[in-house]
Amino acid sequence: MRRAVYGGSFDPVTNGHLWIIEEAAKLFDSLVVAIGENFEKAYTFSLEDRLECLSEVTKKFPNIKVTHFKNDFLVNYAKSIDAQYIVRGIRNPSDYEYERSMRHINSDLNKEISTVFLLPPRAYAEVSSSMVKGLVGSTGWENIVKKYVPHAVFDRLYTHHHKQKKL
């Protein structure tokens, strides 16, 4: 069985993430979408919220499992779940440079796990979680952000923003 892991913070999950998940689900018998928790990073959404969002937007895929791991290298996590592949997305040249370096480091840590790169279509090439979070709050943000995230994620962003405004 070909098992792959696609890891990230997914804070929040975007349509670009979802495209990679859908493509990887076609390529592999089993895909684990894993939220990596880093103790040095501050997150907008709780781990529980991110797990719920990912579970909701991937529920139509029978070969996907959503989970998380903490303070570990993705390649080590991949080995722990018997994944032979790591899936990564490349949107631009800086992603390529970073992911190329990580692929070599991962190979140094475990030569048995291969990295598969997917290039999203132009519509998702500029979409990132950071970009989406940066748009929230500006006048008319709702109409723009709706285009970049799944509906369930938009609802959480909207609710989160309005809770923050009240504080």
C-alpha positions as CSV (number, residue, x, y, z in Angstrom):
1,M,0.0,0.0,0.0
2,R,1.3,3.4,-1.0
3,R,0.9,5.7,2.0
4,A,1.8,9.4,2.0
5,V,1.7,12.2,4.6
6,Y,1.0,15.8,3.9
7,G,1.9,18.0,6.8
8,G,1.5,21.6,7.7
9,S,0.1,24.0,10.2
10,F,-3.1,24.5,8.2
11,D,-3.8,27.8,10.1
12,P,-6.2,28.1,8.2
13,V,-6.6,25.5,5.5
14,T,-6.9,27.1,2.1
15,N,-8.2,26.1,-1.3
16,G,-4.5,25.6,-2.3
17,H,-4.1,23.0,0.6
18,L,-7.3,21.4,-0.4
19,W,-6.2,21.1,-4.1
20,I,-3.0,19.3,-2.9
21,I,-5.0,17.0,-0.7
22,E,-7.4,16.1,-3.5
23,E,-4.5,15.4,-5.9
24,A,-2.6,13.4,-3.4
25,A,-5.7,11.4,-2.5
26,K,-5.8,10.3,-6.2
27,L,-2.1,9.3,-6.2
28,F,-1.9,7.3,-3.0
29,D,-3.8,4.5,-1.5
30,S,-3.7,6.2,1.9
31,L,-3.1,9.9,2.7
32,V,-2.5,11.2,6.2
33,V,-3.1,14.9,6.5
34,A,-1.1,15.8,9.6
35,I,-1.1,19.1,11.5
36,G,2.4,19.8,12.8
37,E,2.4,21.5,16.1
38,N,5.5,23.6,16.8
39,F,5.8,25.0,20.4
40,E,7.6,28.1,19.1
41,K,4.8,29.1,16.7
42,A,1.7,31.1,17.6
43,Y,-1.5,29.9,15.9
44,T,-4.7,31.8,15.1
45,F,-6.8,28.7,15.4
46,S,-6.6,26.0,18.1
47,L,-5.5,22.5,17.2
48,E,-9.0,21.3,17.7
49,D,-10.4,23.9,15.3
50,R,-7.8,23.0,12.6
51,L,-8.5,19.3,13.0
52,E,-12.3,19.9,12.7
53,C,-11.8,22.0,9.6
54,L,-9.6,19.5,7.9
55,S,-11.9,16.7,8.8
56,E,-14.9,18.5,7.4
57,V,-13.2,19.5,4.1
58,T,-11.8,16.0,3.5
59,K,-14.7,13.8,4.6
60,K,-15.6,12.9,1.1
61,F,-12.3,11.1,0.6
62,P,-12.3,7.6,2.1
63,N,-8.6,7.2,1.9
64,I,-7.7,10.3,4.0
65,K,-7.0,10.4,7.7
66,V,-6.6,13.7,9.5
67,T,-4.3,13.8,12.6
68,H,-1.5,15.7,14.2
69,F,2.0,15.4,15.5
70,K,4.0,17.5,17.9
71,N,7.6,18.8,17.9
72,D,9.0,16.3,15.5
73,F,10.4,16.3,11.9
74,L,7.8,15.4,9.3
75,V,10.1,12.7,8.0
76,N,10.3,11.1,11.4
77,Y,6.5,11.3,11.7
78,A,6.2,9.7,8.3
79,K,8.3,6.8,9.4
80,S,6.3,6.3,12.5
81,I,3.1,5.8,10.5
82,D,4.8,3.7,7.8
83,A,4.4,6.3,5.1
84,Q,6.8,6.0,2.2
85,Y,6.1,9.5,0.8
86,I,5.9,13.1,1.9
87,V,3.7,15.4,-0.2
88,R,4.7,19.0,-0.5
89,G,3.3,21.9,-2.5
90,I,5.4,24.4,-4.4
91,R,3.8,27.7,-5.4
92,N,6.8,29.8,-6.3
93,P,10.6,29.9,-6.6
94,S,11.1,30.6,-2.8
95,D,8.9,27.6,-2.0
96,Y,11.0,25.5,-4.4
97,E,14.3,26.6,-2.8
98,Y,13.0,25.8,0.7
99,E,11.4,22.5,-0.2
100,R,14.4,21.4,-2.2
101,S,16.6,21.9,0.9
102,M,14.1,20.2,3.2
103,R,14.0,17.2,0.7
104,H,17.7,16.8,1.0
105,I,17.7,17.1,4.8
106,N,14.8,14.6,5.0
107,S,16.8,12.2,2.8
108,D,19.8,12.6,5.2
109,L,17.4,11.6,8.1
110,N,15.7,8.8,6.2
111,K,16.6,7.7,2.7
112,E,13.6,5.4,2.4
113,I,11.0,8.2,2.4
114,S,10.6,10.0,-0.9
115,T,9.2,13.6,-1.3
116,V,6.6,14.2,-4.0
117,F,6.1,17.8,-5.1
118,L,2.8,19.1,-6.5
119,L,2.4,22.4,-8.2
120,P,-1.0,23.9,-7.8
121,P,-2.8,25.6,-10.7
122,R,-2.4,29.3,-11.2
123,A,-5.6,30.1,-9.2
124,Y,-3.9,28.8,-6.0
125,A,-0.3,29.7,-6.7
126,E,-0.5,32.9,-4.6
127,V,-2.8,31.6,-1.8
128,S,-1.2,31.0,1.6
129,S,-2.5,30.8,5.1
130,S,-0.5,33.9,6.0
131,M,-1.9,35.8,3.1
132,V,-5.5,34.9,4.0
133,K,-5.0,35.9,7.6
134,G,-3.5,39.2,6.4
135,L,-6.6,40.0,4.4
136,V,-9.0,39.5,7.3
137,G,-10.3,42.7,8.8
138,S,-9.8,45.1,5.9
139,T,-12.9,46.6,4.3
140,G,-14.6,44.0,2.1
141,W,-12.3,41.2,3.2
142,E,-15.2,38.7,3.3
143,N,-15.7,38.8,-0.5
144,I,-12.0,38.3,-1.2
145,V,-11.2,35.6,1.4
146,K,-14.3,33.6,0.4
147,K,-12.4,32.9,-2.9
148,Y,-9.4,31.4,-1.1
149,V,-10.7,29.1,1.5
150,P,-13.3,26.3,1.8
151,H,-16.8,27.5,3.1
152,A,-16.3,25.8,6.5
153,V,-13.0,27.7,7.0
154,F,-14.5,31.0,5.9
155,D,-17.3,30.6,8.6
156,R,-14.6,30.0,11.3
157,L,-12.6,33.0,10.1
158,Y,-15.7,35.2,10.1
159,T,-16.7,34.1,13.6
160,H,-13.1,34.4,14.9
161,H,-12.8,37.9,13.5
162,H,-16.0,39.1,15.0
163,K,-15.2,37.6,18.4
164,Q,-11.8,39.4,18.3
165,K,-13.5,42.7,17.5
166,K,-15.7,42.4,20.6
167,L,-12.7,41.9,22.9
